[in-house]
Amino acid sequence: MTEAQALLERSLVPIVDEVARLRPGGAHIIDVHTHLGLDEDGMTLDPAGLIEMLDQVDAQQAVVFPLHDPERSPAYRLPNDRVLDWAASSDGRLIPFCRLDPAEQPVAEAERCLGLGARGIKLHPRAQAFGLAGQVEPIFALAEEARVPILIHAGRGLPDTFAAELVEVANKHPGAGLIMAHVGVADQAVMGDGLRDHPRAVFDSSWLSTIDMLSLFTRVPAERIAFGSDPPYGRTLTGLFLLLRTAACLGLSPEVQRHMLGGAAQRLIADEELLPASTPPAPQRLLVDARLIRLHTGLMLVFGSVVGGTPALEMLELARRICLDSDPGPAGAAFARILPLLDTAKQILILEPEFPRRALLPIVVAMAIAATEVPQQPALS
């Protein structure tokens, strides 16, 4: 472990402790969005690494599927077999989904994998570069017949037509469970409104912006959101922290939190009904602290600099100075928790300038604290 990695792990100890405090009693946690294997972008994760992430937060299970594997042709057969084998050797902790490419015998591959123990299907229209119209209806028809869920990438890099096409095909096949990844940032409005009455459609929480998550809660019932964290691109700890902080900010009940953390995934996989949908819990107008929203905005600029590969230290220093306010008012307690995270991010950028993205995790956690420190008033029914 490098010095920078050791600094990062030490900075996360209070976050692990807070997750344990926020977690509702009796929760069976299932991370519904995780990958295994090798991606052609160089990212990789093996079962031992994923189990370690789960163990860090006492999560019981994870849904697993292949990355964008260089050996995916034909039909994702080899990566799917690897995932099925890894899941079979996991004592039930890993729940396998098969990944399909609509251009390469998707129905035949899905039938093969479901026969071997797969419990659902993963589609990634950005990575595989396919549209939904005329491509995925046979897959949805099969999922409906087999009563298994489909998890579909609903994040960045999708065409304007994606959300409307997804709403159309999903509503044609209401018996197919649907998990829309990344809080549906591809188009929360179209998917949230268009699938409001779908009995088996949920959004997963695997995204780095708590503001986007709060926005989803203004439009979608909490009972239609499922925990996910997107390893190896995310971490189970970080994703769980963001969702639990948001739930606490909104005052969600332990029962609803347990449903989000694992109950929704369990029910979809077991072909059981979800909890009845309630009113979306977040108000349309959020309460904010001026100093904290200023800090959050500054950290978004830092995040963009790191992701974009431009120098981030100057912007990070501006964010740090906000936390040093001599008259912080109600934001003082949050600033005291955030400042060590920003100090860690700064040291990572200095120690490992060739790997700036390693500084993202403490920045994302700091943004989550800033966005959720102010309790929100319940939304009006």
C-alpha positions as CSV (number, residue, x, y, z in Angstrom):
1,M,0.0,0.0,0.0
2,T,1.4,3.4,-1.0
3,E,1.5,6.4,1.4
4,A,-1.4,8.0,-0.5
5,Q,-3.5,4.9,-0.2
6,A,-2.8,4.6,3.5
7,L,-3.8,8.2,4.0
8,L,-7.1,7.5,2.1
9,E,-8.0,4.5,4.2
10,R,-7.3,6.3,7.4
11,S,-9.5,9.2,6.3
12,L,-12.4,6.8,5.7
13,V,-12.5,5.3,9.2
14,P,-15.0,7.9,10.4
15,I,-17.1,7.3,7.3
16,V,-17.2,3.5,8.1
17,D,-18.3,4.4,11.6
18,E,-21.0,6.8,10.4
19,V,-22.4,4.1,8.0
20,A,-22.7,1.7,11.0
21,R,-24.6,4.4,13.0
22,L,-26.9,5.3,10.1
23,R,-27.7,1.8,9.0
24,P,-31.2,0.7,10.2
25,G,-31.4,-2.4,12.3
26,G,-32.1,-5.6,10.5
27,A,-31.0,-4.4,7.1
28,H,-29.9,-7.0,4.6
29,I,-27.7,-5.1,2.3
30,I,-27.4,-6.0,-1.4
31,D,-25.2,-3.9,-3.7
32,V,-27.3,-4.3,-6.8
33,H,-24.7,-2.8,-9.2
34,T,-21.2,-4.4,-9.2
35,H,-18.8,-5.7,-11.9
36,L,-16.2,-8.5,-12.0
37,G,-13.4,-9.3,-14.4
38,L,-11.5,-7.0,-16.7
39,D,-12.6,-4.0,-18.7
40,E,-11.0,-2.9,-21.9
41,D,-10.4,0.5,-20.2
42,G,-8.0,-1.2,-17.8
43,M,-10.3,-1.4,-14.7
44,T,-10.5,-4.7,-13.0
45,L,-12.0,-6.3,-9.9
46,D,-11.9,-9.9,-8.7
47,P,-14.3,-11.6,-6.3
48,A,-11.9,-11.3,-3.3
49,G,-11.7,-7.5,-3.9
50,L,-15.5,-7.2,-4.1
51,I,-16.0,-9.3,-1.0
52,E,-13.6,-7.1,0.9
53,M,-15.6,-4.0,-0.1
54,L,-18.8,-5.7,1.1
55,D,-17.2,-6.8,4.4
56,Q,-16.0,-3.3,5.1
57,V,-19.7,-2.3,5.6
58,D,-21.1,-5.6,6.7
59,A,-23.1,-5.9,3.4
60,Q,-24.5,-9.4,2.8
61,Q,-24.6,-9.7,-1.0
62,A,-24.0,-8.1,-4.3
63,V,-25.4,-8.5,-7.8
64,V,-22.5,-9.2,-10.2
65,F,-22.0,-9.0,-13.9
66,P,-19.1,-8.7,-16.3
67,L,-17.2,-5.6,-17.2
68,H,-16.7,-4.5,-20.9
69,D,-14.4,-7.4,-21.3
70,P,-11.9,-7.6,-24.1
71,E,-12.8,-11.3,-24.5
72,R,-16.6,-10.6,-24.7
73,S,-17.1,-11.9,-28.2
74,P,-19.0,-14.1,-29.0
75,A,-22.1,-13.1,-27.1
76,Y,-20.3,-12.3,-23.8
77,R,-20.1,-16.1,-23.3
78,L,-16.7,-16.3,-21.6
79,P,-17.1,-13.4,-19.2
80,N,-20.6,-14.6,-18.3
81,D,-19.2,-18.1,-17.5
82,R,-16.5,-16.5,-15.3
83,V,-19.1,-14.6,-13.4
84,L,-21.3,-17.6,-13.0
85,D,-18.4,-19.7,-11.7
86,W,-17.3,-16.9,-9.3
87,A,-20.9,-16.6,-7.9
88,A,-21.2,-20.4,-7.5
89,S,-18.1,-20.4,-5.3
90,S,-19.2,-17.4,-3.2
91,D,-21.4,-19.2,-0.6
92,G,-24.4,-17.2,-1.9
93,R,-22.9,-13.7,-1.5
94,L,-22.6,-13.0,-5.2
95,I,-25.8,-13.0,-7.3
96,P,-25.0,-13.4,-11.0
97,F,-26.6,-11.5,-13.9
98,C,-25.6,-12.2,-17.5
99,R,-24.4,-9.4,-19.7
100,L,-25.8,-9.3,-23.2
101,D,-25.0,-7.7,-26.5
102,P,-28.1,-7.3,-28.7
103,A,-26.0,-7.7,-31.8
104,E,-24.7,-11.2,-30.8
105,Q,-27.5,-13.8,-30.1
106,P,-28.8,-12.2,-26.9
107,V,-31.8,-14.4,-26.4
108,A,-29.8,-17.6,-26.8
109,E,-27.1,-16.4,-24.5
110,A,-29.6,-15.3,-21.9
111,E,-31.4,-18.6,-22.0
112,R,-28.1,-20.4,-21.6
113,C,-27.0,-18.3,-18.6
114,L,-30.4,-18.4,-16.9
115,G,-30.3,-22.2,-17.2
116,L,-26.9,-22.1,-15.5
117,G,-28.1,-20.0,-12.6
118,A,-28.1,-16.4,-13.7
119,R,-30.7,-14.4,-11.8
120,G,-31.0,-11.4,-14.1
121,I,-29.7,-9.6,-17.2
122,K,-27.4,-6.6,-17.6
123,L,-27.5,-4.3,-20.6
124,H,-25.1,-1.4,-21.4
125,P,-26.2,0.5,-24.4
126,R,-23.4,3.0,-24.2
127,A,-20.5,0.5,-24.0
128,Q,-22.1,-1.8,-26.6
129,A,-23.3,1.2,-28.7
130,F,-26.8,0.1,-29.4
131,G,-30.1,1.8,-29.5
132,L,-33.2,0.4,-27.8
133,A,-35.7,0.6,-30.6
134,G,-35.9,-2.6,-32.5
135,Q,-33.0,-4.1,-30.5
136,V,-34.1,-5.0,-27.0
137,E,-37.7,-6.0,-27.2
138,P,-36.9,-9.7,-27.5
139,I,-34.7,-9.4,-24.4
140,F,-37.5,-7.7,-22.4
141,A,-39.9,-10.4,-23.6
142,L,-37.6,-13.1,-22.4
143,A,-37.1,-11.4,-19.1
144,E,-40.9,-11.1,-18.6
145,E,-41.4,-14.7,-19.4
146,A,-38.6,-15.9,-17.1
147,R,-39.6,-13.3,-14.4
148,V,-36.1,-12.0,-14.0
149,P,-35.0,-8.3,-13.8
150,I,-33.0,-6.3,-16.3
151,L,-30.4,-3.8,-15.0
152,I,-29.7,-1.2,-17.7
153,H,-27.1,1.6,-17.9
154,A,-29.0,4.8,-17.6
155,G,-26.1,7.2,-17.0
156,R,-23.9,9.3,-19.2
157,G,-23.3,8.9,-22.9
158,L,-26.7,8.0,-24.1
159,P,-28.8,9.5,-27.0
160,D,-31.7,11.8,-26.5
161,T,-34.1,9.1,-27.5
162,F,-32.9,6.6,-24.9
163,A,-35.3,7.4,-22.0
164,A,-38.5,7.5,-24.2
165,E,-37.5,4.3,-25.9
166,L,-36.9,2.6,-22.5
167,V,-40.2,3.8,-21.1
168,E,-42.0,2.4,-24.2
169,V,-40.4,-1.1,-24.1
170,A,-40.6,-1.4,-20.3
171,N,-44.3,-0.5,-20.3
172,K,-44.9,-3.1,-23.0
173,H,-43.4,-5.7,-20.6
174,P,-44.5,-4.9,-17.1
175,G,-43.6,-8.4,-15.9
176,A,-39.9,-7.8,-16.5
177,G,-38.3,-6.2,-13.5
178,L,-36.2,-3.1,-14.5
179,I,-33.3,-1.5,-12.6
180,M,-32.2,1.8,-14.1
181,A,-28.6,2.5,-13.1
182,H,-27.0,5.7,-11.9
183,V,-30.1,7.3,-10.5
184,G,-31.3,7.7,-14.1
185,V,-29.3,10.7,-14.8
186,A,-29.7,10.1,-18.5
187,D,-33.2,11.6,-18.1
188,Q,-34.8,11.4,-14.7
189,A,-37.8,13.3,-15.8
190,V,-38.8,11.1,-18.7
191,M,-38.0,7.8,-16.9
192,G,-39.4,8.8,-13.5
193,D,-42.7,10.1,-14.9
194,G,-43.1,7.5,-17.7
195,L,-42.5,4.5,-15.4
196,R,-44.4,5.9,-12.4
197,D,-47.0,3.2,-12.6
198,H,-44.7,0.3,-13.6
199,P,-45.0,-2.3,-10.9
200,R,-41.4,-3.5,-11.1
201,A,-39.3,-0.6,-12.1
202,V,-36.7,0.9,-9.7
203,F,-33.6,3.2,-10.0
204,D,-30.3,2.2,-8.5
205,S,-28.3,4.7,-6.5
206,S,-24.9,4.1,-8.1
207,W,-23.9,7.8,-8.8
208,L,-21.4,10.2,-7.3
209,S,-23.7,13.3,-6.9
210,T,-25.9,13.5,-3.9
211,I,-27.7,16.4,-5.5
212,D,-28.8,14.2,-8.3
213,M,-29.9,11.6,-5.8
214,L,-32.0,14.2,-3.9
215,S,-33.5,15.3,-7.2
216,L,-34.5,11.7,-7.9
217,F,-36.3,11.6,-4.5
218,T,-38.4,14.6,-5.5
219,R,-39.8,12.6,-8.4
220,V,-39.7,8.9,-7.4
221,P,-41.0,7.1,-4.3
222,A,-38.3,5.8,-2.0
223,E,-39.7,2.3,-2.4
224,R,-38.6,2.5,-6.1
225,I,-34.9,3.1,-5.3
226,A,-32.4,0.4,-4.7
227,F,-28.8,0.6,-3.3
228,G,-25.9,0.2,-5.8
229,S,-22.4,1.5,-5.9
230,D,-20.8,0.5,-9.2
231,P,-17.5,-1.2,-8.2
232,P,-14.7,-1.0,-9.4
233,Y,-15.6,2.5,-10.5
234,G,-17.2,3.2,-7.1
235,R,-17.0,1.6,-3.7
236,T,-19.7,-0.1,-1.6
237,L,-18.7,2.2,1.3
238,T,-19.0,5.4,-0.6
239,G,-22.3,4.4,-2.3
240,L,-23.8,3.3,1.0
241,F,-22.7,6.5,2.8
242,L,-24.3,8.7,0.1
243,L,-27.6,6.8,0.2
244,L,-27.8,6.6,4.0
245,R,-26.9,10.3,4.4
246,T,-29.7,11.2,1.9
247,A,-32.2,8.9,3.7
248,A,-31.3,10.6,7.1
249,C,-31.6,14.1,5.6
250,L,-35.1,13.2,4.3
251,G,-36.1,11.4,7.5
252,L,-37.0,8.1,5.9
253,S,-38.3,5.4,8.1
254,P,-36.2,2.3,9.0
255,E,-38.6,0.1,7.0
256,V,-38.2,2.1,3.8
257,Q,-34.5,2.3,4.3
258,R,-34.3,-1.5,4.6
259,H,-36.3,-1.8,1.4
260,M,-33.9,0.5,-0.4
261,L,-30.8,-1.2,1.0
262,G,-31.7,-4.7,-0.1
263,G,-35.4,-5.5,0.1
264,A,-36.1,-4.1,-3.4
265,A,-33.4,-6.1,-4.9
266,Q,-34.4,-9.3,-3.0
267,R,-38.0,-8.9,-4.2
268,L,-37.2,-8.2,-7.8
269,I,-34.8,-11.2,-8.0
270,A,-37.4,-13.5,-6.2
271,D,-40.3,-12.2,-8.4
272,E,-42.1,-10.7,-5.5
273,E,-44.0,-7.5,-5.3
274,L,-42.2,-4.3,-4.2
275,L,-43.5,-2.4,-1.2
276,P,-46.4,-0.1,-2.1
277,A,-45.2,3.2,-3.6
278,S,-45.6,6.3,-1.4
279,T,-45.3,10.0,-2.2
280,P,-41.8,11.0,-3.3
281,P,-40.2,12.1,-0.1
282,A,-38.1,15.1,-1.0
283,P,-39.5,18.6,-1.4
284,Q,-39.2,20.3,-4.7
285,R,-37.4,23.2,-3.0
286,L,-34.6,22.1,-0.7
287,L,-33.4,23.9,2.4
288,V,-29.7,24.9,2.1
289,D,-27.0,26.5,4.2
290,A,-25.3,29.3,2.2
291,R,-21.8,28.3,3.3
292,L,-22.3,24.6,2.7
293,I,-23.8,25.1,-0.8
294,R,-20.9,27.4,-1.6
295,L,-18.5,24.6,-0.5
296,H,-20.5,22.0,-2.5
297,T,-20.2,24.2,-5.6
298,G,-16.5,24.6,-5.1
299,L,-16.0,20.9,-4.7
300,M,-17.9,20.2,-8.0
301,L,-15.3,22.4,-9.7
302,V,-12.6,20.3,-8.1
303,F,-14.3,17.1,-9.2
304,G,-14.6,18.4,-12.7
305,S,-10.9,19.4,-12.8
306,V,-9.8,15.9,-11.6
307,V,-12.0,14.1,-14.0
308,G,-11.1,16.4,-16.9
309,G,-7.4,16.0,-16.2
310,T,-6.7,19.7,-15.5
311,P,-4.8,21.0,-12.4
312,A,-7.1,20.7,-9.3
313,L,-4.9,21.9,-6.4
314,E,-5.8,25.6,-6.7
315,M,-9.5,24.9,-6.8
316,L,-9.2,22.4,-3.9
317,E,-7.3,25.1,-1.8
318,L,-10.2,27.5,-2.3
319,A,-12.6,24.8,-1.0
320,R,-10.4,24.2,2.0
321,R,-10.4,27.9,2.8
322,I,-14.2,27.9,3.0
323,C,-13.9,25.3,5.7
324,L,-11.6,27.6,7.7
325,D,-14.3,30.2,8.1
326,S,-13.8,31.9,11.5
327,D,-17.6,32.4,11.7
328,P,-19.1,29.3,10.1
329,G,-22.4,29.4,11.9
330,P,-24.5,26.2,11.7
331,A,-22.0,24.8,9.0
332,G,-19.2,24.6,11.5
333,A,-19.7,20.9,12.5
334,A,-19.8,19.9,8.9
335,F,-16.7,22.0,8.0
336,A,-14.8,20.2,10.8
337,R,-15.6,16.8,9.3
338,I,-15.0,17.9,5.7
339,L,-11.6,19.6,6.2
340,P,-9.7,16.4,7.0
341,L,-11.1,14.8,3.8
342,L,-10.0,17.7,1.7
343,D,-6.5,17.6,3.4
344,T,-6.4,13.9,2.4
345,A,-7.4,14.7,-1.2
346,K,-4.7,17.4,-1.3
347,Q,-2.0,15.0,-0.1
348,I,-3.0,12.4,-2.7
349,L,-2.8,15.0,-5.5
350,I,0.7,16.0,-4.3
351,L,2.0,12.5,-3.6
352,E,0.5,10.9,-6.8
353,P,0.0,13.6,-9.4
354,E,0.0,10.9,-12.1
355,F,-3.2,9.3,-10.5
356,P,-5.4,12.3,-9.7
357,R,-8.6,10.3,-9.7
358,R,-7.5,8.6,-6.5
359,A,-8.4,11.9,-4.8
360,L,-12.0,11.7,-5.9
361,L,-13.3,9.5,-3.1
362,P,-12.7,11.9,-0.2
363,I,-14.0,14.7,-2.5
364,V,-17.3,12.8,-3.2
365,V,-17.7,12.1,0.5
366,A,-17.2,15.7,1.4
367,M,-19.7,16.8,-1.2
368,A,-22.3,14.3,0.2
369,I,-21.8,15.8,3.7
370,A,-22.2,19.3,2.4
371,A,-25.4,18.4,0.4
372,T,-27.2,16.5,3.2
373,E,-26.2,18.3,6.4
374,V,-29.5,20.4,6.5
375,P,-32.6,18.2,7.3
376,Q,-35.3,18.6,4.7
377,Q,-39.0,19.2,5.4
378,P,-41.2,16.3,4.3
379,A,-42.7,16.7,0.8
380,L,-46.4,17.5,0.8
381,S,-48.7,14.7,-0.3
